[in-house]
Amino acid sequence: MAQNSLAKLVKLIKQYQFILWMGAVAFVLCLGTSLWIYYFLEGDPKETYWFEVAEFLSTAAETILTTVLIGGGLGGIVNFIFEEQKKE
């Protein structure tokens, strides 16, 4: 039973691996750029503008992460519950 569920999970990951990789790349780019702006552009004449851009990028990174973790986690739990009820 556990192997069957694991096989389904591996199949889903393989099927959607492009989307997962693009989400991971977008997360890393947003967070990395935001941290770079905060570290290197402090004292810049347009500091306020760049810090707003950095804030937007960090918010986008947080949104990506929470969508994947909460959406995927809750979706997985709900799917597991439905699968178990189907078996009964």
C-alpha positions in Angstrom: 0.0 0.0 0.0 2.7 2.5 0.9 4.7 1.5 -2.2 1.7 2.2 -4.3 1.3 5.7 -2.9 5.0 6.3 -3.3 4.8 5.2 -6.9 1.9 7.6 -7.5 3.9 10.5 -5.9 7.0 9.8 -8.0 4.8 9.6 -11.2 3.2 13.0 -10.4 6.6 14.6 -9.7 8.0 13.3 -13.0 4.9 14.5 -14.8 5.1 18.0 -13.4 8.8 18.3 -12.9 9.1 21.2 -15.4 6.6 23.3 -13.5 8.2 22.4 -10.2 11.7 23.4 -11.5 10.4 26.7 -12.9 8.7 27.5 -9.6 12.0 26.7 -7.7 14.0 28.9 -10.2 11.5 31.7 -9.8 11.7 31.5 -6.0 15.5 31.5 -6.0 15.7 34.4 -8.5 13.2 36.6 -6.6 14.8 35.9 -3.2 18.4 36.2 -4.5 17.7 39.5 -6.3 15.9 40.9 -3.3 18.8 40.1 -1.0 21.3 41.5 -3.5 19.4 44.8 -3.7 19.3 45.1 0.1 23.0 44.3 0.4 24.6 46.2 -2.5 22.3 49.2 -3.1 22.2 50.6 0.4 23.1 54.3 0.2 22.1 54.5 -3.5 20.5 57.8 -4.5 17.4 55.9 -5.5 17.5 53.6 -2.4 13.8 54.0 -1.7 12.8 52.8 -5.2 15.1 49.8 -5.1 14.0 48.9 -1.6 10.4 48.9 -2.8 11.5 46.6 -5.7 13.2 44.3 -3.2 10.1 44.2 -1.0 8.0 43.3 -4.0 10.4 40.5 -5.0 10.6 39.1 -1.4 6.8 39.1 -1.3 6.7 37.2 -4.6 9.2 34.7 -3.2 7.1 34.2 -0.1 4.0 33.8 -2.2 5.6 31.1 -4.3 6.8 29.2 -1.3 3.6 29.4 0.6 1.6 28.4 -2.4 3.7 25.3 -3.0 3.9 24.3 0.7 0.4 25.0 1.8 -1.4 24.3 -1.5 0.6 21.2 -2.2 0.6 20.0 1.4 -3.1 20.5 2.0 -4.0 19.2 -1.5 -1.9 16.1 -0.7 -3.6 15.5 2.6 -7.1 16.0 1.2 -6.3 13.7 -1.7 -4.9 11.0 0.7 -8.1 11.2 2.7 -10.3 10.8 -0.4 -8.2 7.9 -1.6 -8.5 6.2 1.8 -12.3 6.7 1.9 -12.6 5.2 -1.7 -10.9 2.1 -0.5 -13.4 1.6 2.3 
